[in-house]
Amino acid sequence: MLNTVIIIGSLTRDIELQYTQDGAAIAKSTIATFYKHKTQDSKQKKEVCFLDFTMFGKIAEVANQHLRKGSKVLLEGRLILEQWKGTDGQNRSKHSLRVENMKMLIAQNSSTQGQEQNQGYGGSVPQSQGNYNQPQNGGYNNRPQQNQYQQYNQQPRQPQAQQPQHNISEIDIDEDEIPF
């Protein structure tokens, strides 16, 4: 079965970064996105969707370093169902996103006339600590040229065959289509 979600939106809060006892990074936050449509009586309606997400490994550290509340971002990952027992003893559940790839959507200064600069970061969710492949374009602080992005990958250590990489093509979006 295919379970891939791609969502573009804005962070509703800063990234919360934690580390496991064995040093693996885990980042959590929430993304908000909206959909505008006309109702039957021709009024404009705006539906807002909030989705919690979790990132692991190097991608979590990069997100914590570069993203803040209000940052615009494209996330790709798997939809998961989290289940737990509430303090009242009732079973609770919610859907969230397990992020495997991230693309920061950073607005440049006015000299670029509203175009956006994209920086991509990605990796599979590691079963244990994954390997880090050094990017060809340099480190995190080197900005890519316009219409290019840096890709950071983590490969999980698994004895089975490698899963195919999902490349996200460049998306042309008007500033009005991005929420908030």
Stockholm file with secondary structure:
# STOCKHOLM 1.0

chainA/1-180         MLNTVIIIGSLTRDIELQYTQDGAAIAKSTIATFYKHKTQDSKQKKEVCFLDFTMFGKIAEVANQHLRKGSKVLLEGRLILEQWKGTDGQNRSKHSLRVENMKMLIAQNSSTQGQEQNQGYGGSVPQSQGNYNQPQNGGYNNRPQQNQYQQYNQQPRQPQAQQPQHNISEIDIDEDEIPF
#=GR chainA/1-180 SS CCCCEEEEEEESSCCEEEECTTCCEEEEEEEEEEEEEECTTSCEEEEEEEEEEEEETHHHHHHHHHCCTTCEEEEEEEEEEEEEECTTSCEEEEEEEEEEEEEEEEECCGGGTTCEEEEEEECCCCSSCCEECCCTTCSTTSCCCTTCCCCCCEECCCSSCCCCCCCCCCCCCCGGGSCC
#=GC SS_cons         CCCCEEEEEEESSCCEEEECTTCCEEEEEEEEEEEEEECTTSCEEEEEEEEEEEEETHHHHHHHHHCCTTCEEEEEEEEEEEEEECTTSCEEEEEEEEEEEEEEEEECCGGGTTCEEEEEEECCCCSSCCEECCCTTCSTTSCCCTTCCCCCCEECCCSSCCCCCCCCCCCCCCGGGSCC
//
